[in-house]
Amino acid sequence: MKQDFDIDFVLPWVDGSDPEWIAEFNKYAPKEKRLDIDSSEKRYRDYGLLRYWFRGVEKFAPWVRTVHFVTCGQKPDWLNLNNPKLHWVKHSDYIPQEYLPIFSANPIELMMHKIQGLAEHFVYFNDDFFLTAPVKQDFFFKNGLPRDSAILGTISLTDIGHILLNNNDLMNKKFNKSSVLKKHLAKWLNPVYGADMIRTVLLLPYAGFTGFHNHHFASPYTKELLTEVCTQFPDAIETTMKSRFRSQKDVNQYLFQDYRFCKGTFYPSNPNRKKKMLTLSDANVEVVAKYINRQKYSELVINDSDDVCFENARAILQTAFESILPEKSSFEV
């Protein structure tokens, strides 16, 4: 179904092998490892798959109006800056100078609605979220609303757990769980969620929000929503903007999702509809390659980990993507 509004994609990227970037990184990185700051290598290393991200967008989502490619000023040599569908955005173009340089995705995400020329409706990608089969506009938006799934969850204090707790605390201060569920009951207890709805049912007796089941896929948003959230929680936004590296004191883009769950401004959708998330390891890298080749899912998320041989995995993944996307896109010179 064709939508009657423009949809843009936003993609942040960093080349963690760039000597100038490494020098800048080392200049600001904590001299000693701190538990409250994440500056690990897997946050920044590059598998060389970016060109396939662009090829996937052009082949499988040709209706996209503009791709806003966000970097600290880096750009691949092969990127065609003359492509009318490409907007190369530097951090300094939309993030106040007082917060720069930034080495965390969280501040970059929180300010993305300020990107000049960004469409009201847009989809936020990470560079390990790939389109591997055709998608229509209603893959992301339905009746003008972002497609999403309001499912209650619990929070484990691993990886980004502290950040999710910060998001959740803000929701409990702003919203009354009982009132939210009564007002938007059909959006919370919706059969389209399938078995995932059981999570919500089991957590209904708890007085406050215990957390939200955030799915790690491309996120459809509106600029109006992001503007409202930043206005509602200025202190949390400011704290995160001052974090050059990911910190346990941060909030992140899931704050936007949690807020719209509570406001009811989304269209209920199965969270796993034509989507698959995979985490790399030496044991499954060949399995990940098969998922790419089979093109069963429209969106594949390929998470990096510490349990994989980087060079071997990079070669296998590049070969797999080349098999389904062998032709250069107009985003390449």
Secondary structure, DSSP 8 states (H G I E B T S, - for coil): ---SS-EEEEEE---TT-HHHHHHHHHHS-SS--TTEE--GGGT---S-HHHHHHHHHHH-TT---EEEEESS---TTB-TT-TTEEEEEHHHHS-GGG-S---HHHHHHTGGGSTT--SEEEE--TTEEE-S---GGGTEETTEEEE---B----SSTTHHHHHHHHHHHHHH--HHHHHHHTHHHHS-GGGGGGHHHHHHHTTSSS---B----S-EEEEHHHHHHHHHH-HHHHHHHHT-SSEETT---THHHHHHHHHHT-SEE--TTTTEEEEE--TTTHHHHHHHHHHT-SSEEEEE--SSS-HHHHHHHHHHHHHHH--S--TTB-
